[in-house]
Every structure is written in structure tokens, then in C-alpha cells.
Amino acid sequence: MSLYRRKDSPFWWVKLPPIQGESKPLQQSTGTADRREAKQVCDQLAVARWEQDRLGVKAPHTWEAAVVRWLLETKHKATHESDKAKLRWLDTYLGGTQLNEIDRTLIDRIKFDREKIATAGTTNRYLALIRAILRRACNEWEWIDRVPKFKLFREAEGRVRSLSPQEFDRLRQELPAHLADMAVFSVATGLRQANVKGLEWAFVDLERKHSWIPGSKHKNGKPHSVPLNEMALSVLRKQIGKHPTRVFTFHGEPISQVNTKAWTKALQRAGIENFRWHDLRHTFATWHSQAGTPTHELQRLGGWKTGSMVERYAHVAPEALQDAANRLDAFGSYDLATPQRQTT
């Protein structure tokens, strides 16, 4: 064990021999130019490393260290940028905290403070991110021995807002041409807003009536195959020659925003309220359910990860199950009146 000075630093540095699992000595700054304080830091560090080496005590790790490693390991996620935004907000509560100090009390404070300024669903996304990082720190990195247990808020059923064919036709006629084309394509394919805006010709095959979304650009992380019906194909054919790589453009440039004043004013003129661009995807699913498309087929068409995410559209078309219910009639008709018992 030794303290030493470096020419490139005003602080004392410490050098400690390697412990089990390390291939070289530990060298780090003590963060102080006072030798007495540096000696205390060195002694504390030496004791912690001895406990880790001989007694199996895990070395302390901070929340910041976990966040840095998490972001490096999950940079491929579609939600990477939104994760970073959430982590910036969480830093107010967790910054400078050791992982083994994060307990139910602290998480509950975060939970209820966040719920004051956001919905239960949004708050749950923050709590789920904390849980995911702590679980990885425990199960994969072995930085902590346990993850505190905490509950998320109960969420209301997912919002389902869709348009009838007549309502959609009114909206289409009020939209400027570039947004009308994108809206029609969205209803025809069920693709999410980001996938429609970013659609590239490289992922479209007009001859085979097929398109696809790479896993890196799809919300559930898996490649998504998109069969193209005539409604979708008619829109794509109108875009040919407008841009060398991107499908949907405005004045020769790729479209980056659809929630514009033009969209809002078109909704007003069409007399449509409480409707978002994402509801075009709900419209796609609702129309398919009403047309009798089976749940398992709709799940694949829309690229939903689980069947339960599609079941919420079943209520819009109960008559679609009537044919299935009627199949038992083929086995004969029966008098359902209570039979009279014969007495002797």
C-alpha cells in the first residue's frame, strides 16, 4: 500500500495490490491534496478491499456507475433516448447513492413524487427502469445481493380511439396531400408513426407487395414483416421518384413531424375530437377486428409482442365471433326445457 503524487494531478494517489479477480494493482486518486485526509481514504479503501477479498463482501457501487453501464449495454434499445431522459430526472433522487442504499422507502418517495406530476402509466415507466437496472446489477453484474420489492401503480385499460370509415374519409379530404398519404398508409398497414416517417425504399418491395421494418427500428426489437394491400400500394406508387432513399417527403425533404398545425386544423374542420396520430393504428386494428380478422393474424399484421395487447380490440366486433358460436348448431338442436321425470 502506498501514497504518491503525480505531476498531472494536485491530489494524492493510492496504489493497492490486486485482490481476487483482479489482474493488476488498483491505482486511483484520493480526491484530496491533504496527506492526512489522503491517508484516511487509503486506509478505508484498503479495509473495504480486504473485506471484499477475504469475507466476500461486495465492493460498493454507486447509482451513477450502474447508469453508465446500463446505457452502454442497452444503447441498441429503441427506448435508449427516452431512458436517458428518465435517468436525468431520477438523478435528483438517486445521484450519489450507493446501490445497496436504495430501499423501498426511497423508491416509494420517487413513486409518489412522480405521480404528482404525471399519470400512473408514465410513473410506472420510471419505476420499471429503476427495477430493470437494479435487477441487472444483482443478477448479472453481482454488484448487490438483493433488489428491493416495490409495486407499480395499477393502470387503466389502454386507450382505444378509432375512426369509422366515414370519419376517416372526412379527415383524409381535409389533410394536405403529404399527410393524407401517410394517414392512409398508416391505417392500411398499422405501422407506428416513427416507422411510417422513417420508411425507406430499401425496405419496400412493390413487386412482391411486401415491406419490412428491421428489428433495430421496431419497438419490440424484432424484425416486422408488412404485407402490402392495395390501399398501401396505391400510396407508395404515388411517392416513386420523390426521394432516393425515403418514402414520405414534403417539398423534397424527408418528413420529420406529423403533429403539425395542418394536422390539428384538419381534425377541427373534419369535426373530429380527441384523436391522435397513434389512433390511426387503433383504427387499423379496429377495422380488422370488425372485418373478422383472427386475433393471432392481427397480432402478426400489427407487430404486437403479445396476444393480450390485441385482445382489447375484440369488444369492437362481438359479431365476428357469431359464426364461431354457431358451429355447434351443426350437431343438432335440442329442447332445453327441463325434462319431466317419469315416476313409477
Secondary structure, 3 states (H helix, E strand, C coil): CEEEECCCCCCEEEEECCCCCCCCCEEEECCCCCHHHHHHHHHHHHHHHHHHHHCCCCCCCEHHHHHHHHHHHCCCCCCHHHHHHHHHHHHHHHCCCEHHHCCHHHHHHHHHHHHCCCCHHHHHHHHHHHHHHHHHHHHCCCCCCCCCCCCCCCCCCCCCCCCCHHHHHHHHHHCCHHHHHHHHHHHHHCCCHHHHHCCEHHHEECCCCEEEECHHHCCCCCCEEEECCHHHHHHHHHHCCCCCCECCEECCEECCCCCCHHHHHHHHHHCCCCCCCCHHHHHHHHHHHHCCCCHHHHHHHHCCCCCHHHHCCHHHCHHHHHHHHHHHHHHCCCCCCCCCCCCC
